């Protein structure tokens, strides 16, 4: 007998709760100190319920890293790499990215773990690395266009894009300010300098 819409929705909500708690616990306590039992308790579900949605701890960890990435990727890639006014598009992009990263505190701690132990967490790292390459590539396209238009100083666009993504990660890892702090927007001009806008 097929599940009702209400049952399907309840299962989705339960899976989401488990995943949210797993992200929090993996980020705070690391992979080794996070157990299925602890995640189940924090989620308010039975130990066995977790296995209804995730085959094992590795699959839960993979989902904790990759599923939020797929959501954030859409937001982070939401800029026009072919914009006519490159500097204006870069400023809009940087402002949006810094705002997004300001809310990444918990998730980014998880990402940093994966990057730091990329051989151990090969599968989630591969997903992160692929996105990073796509992200840098699209930023690099916008920078190259700005250079061709004479709006930006000519420098290696790939290095500029890498320096920029490193700045975004570094800001969130190093700062404890809440996402609604006005402090974040003050970094926009510093980030813009990485792209070499002329006359600024």
C-alpha positions in Angstrom: 0.0 0.0 0.0 1.5 3.3 -1.0 2.2 6.0 1.6 -0.1 8.9 2.0 1.1 12.4 1.2 1.1 13.1 5.0 3.3 10.1 5.6 5.7 11.0 2.9 5.9 14.6 4.2 6.5 13.2 7.8 9.3 11.0 6.5 10.9 13.9 4.6 10.8 16.1 7.8 12.3 13.3 9.9 15.1 12.8 7.4 15.7 16.6 7.3 15.9 16.7 11.1 18.4 13.9 11.3 20.5 15.5 8.6 20.4 18.9 10.4 21.5 17.3 13.7 24.2 15.3 11.9 25.6 18.5 10.3 25.7 20.2 13.7 27.3 17.3 15.4 29.9 16.4 12.7 30.9 20.1 12.6 31.2 20.5 16.4 32.6 17.1 17.4 34.2 15.7 14.3 33.6 12.4 12.5 35.1 10.1 15.1 33.1 11.6 18.1 29.8 11.7 16.3 27.9 8.4 16.5 24.6 7.3 14.9 23.3 6.9 18.5 24.1 10.5 19.4 22.6 11.8 16.2 19.4 9.7 16.8 19.1 11.1 20.3 19.6 14.7 19.2 17.0 14.2 16.5 14.5 12.7 18.8 14.2 9.4 16.8 15.1 5.8 17.5 18.6 4.4 16.7 17.1 2.2 14.0 15.1 5.1 12.4 18.4 6.7 11.2 19.1 3.6 9.1 15.7 4.1 7.3 17.3 7.1 5.6 21.0 6.5 5.7 22.7 3.2 5.2 25.6 3.9 7.6 27.6 6.6 9.2 29.7 7.2 6.1 26.6 7.8 4.0 25.2 10.2 6.7 28.5 12.1 6.7 28.5 12.3 2.9 24.9 13.6 2.9 25.8 16.1 5.6 28.6 17.6 3.3 27.1 17.2 -0.1 23.4 18.0 0.2 23.8 21.5 1.6 26.5 22.1 -1.0 24.0 21.4 -3.8 21.6 24.0 -2.3 24.3 26.6 -1.7 25.8 26.1 -5.1 22.8 27.6 -6.8 23.0 30.7 -4.7 26.8 31.1 -5.1 26.7 30.6 -8.9 23.8 33.1 -9.3 25.8 35.9 -11.1 26.3 36.8 -14.8 29.8 35.9 -16.0 29.0 37.7 -19.3 27.8 41.0 -17.7 28.5 44.1 -19.7 29.4 46.2 -16.6 31.9 43.8 -15.0 32.8 45.9 -12.0 29.1 46.4 -11.1 28.5 42.7 -11.5 31.5 41.8 -9.4 30.4 44.2 -6.6 26.9 42.7 -6.6 28.4 39.2 -6.6 30.9 39.9 -3.8 28.2 41.5 -1.7 25.9 38.5 -2.1 28.7 35.9 -1.5 29.9 37.6 1.7 26.3 37.6 3.0 25.9 33.9 2.1 29.2 32.9 3.7 28.4 34.9 6.9 25.7 32.2 7.5 28.0 29.3 6.9 29.6 29.0 10.3 28.5 25.5 11.2 28.6 24.1 7.7 32.0 25.6 6.9 33.6 23.9 9.9 32.4 20.6 8.4 33.8 21.6 5.0 37.2 22.5 6.5 37.3 19.0 8.1 36.8 17.4 4.8 39.5 19.5 3.1 41.9 18.9 5.9 41.4 15.1 5.7 40.7 14.9 1.9 42.3 11.5 1.6 40.1 10.1 4.4 36.9 11.7 3.1 37.6 11.2 -0.6 34.0 11.1 -1.9 32.7 14.2 -0.2 36.0 16.0 -1.0 35.6 15.1 -4.7 32.2 16.9 -4.7 33.6 19.9 -2.9 36.5 20.1 -5.2 34.4 19.8 -8.3 32.2 22.6 -7.1 35.2 24.8 -6.2 36.5 24.4 -9.7 33.2 25.3 -11.2 32.9 28.3 -8.9 36.4 29.6 -9.5 35.9 29.0 -13.3 32.8 31.1 -13.5 34.4 33.9 -11.5 37.4 33.7 -13.7 35.2 34.1 -16.8 33.8 37.3 -15.4 37.2 38.6 -14.5 38.6 37.8 -18.0 35.7 39.7 -19.6 36.4 42.7 -17.4 40.0 42.6 -18.4 39.1 42.4 -22.1 36.8 45.4 -21.6 39.5 47.4 -19.9 37.5 47.6 -16.7 40.0 45.5 -14.7 43.8 45.3 -14.5 45.2 42.4 -16.4 46.4 39.7 -14.0 45.9 36.0 -13.8 42.1 35.5 -13.5 42.4 32.0 -12.0 44.7 33.2 -9.2 42.4 36.1 -8.5 39.4 33.8 -8.3 41.3 31.4 -6.0 42.4 34.3 -3.8 38.8 35.4 -3.6 37.3 32.0 -2.6 40.1 31.8 0.0 39.1 35.2 1.4 35.4 34.1 1.7 36.4 30.9 3.5 38.9 32.7 5.7 36.4 35.4 6.7 33.9 32.9 8.0 36.4 30.7 9.7 38.2 33.6 11.5 35.2 35.8 12.5 32.6 35.1 15.1 30.2 37.9 14.2 26.6 37.0 13.5 25.3 37.1 9.9 23.2 40.2 10.7 26.3 42.2 11.7 27.0 45.2 9.5 30.7 44.3 9.8 30.5 41.8 6.9 29.7 44.4 4.2 32.8 46.3 5.1 34.9 43.6 3.5 33.4 44.1 0.1 35.9 46.8 -1.0 38.8 44.6 0.1 37.5 41.6 -1.8 37.0 43.8 -4.9 40.6 44.8 -4.9 41.5 41.2 -5.6 40.1 41.7 -9.1 42.0 44.8 -9.9 39.2 47.3 -10.8 40.7 50.3 -12.5 40.2 53.7 -10.9 39.3 52.3 -7.5 
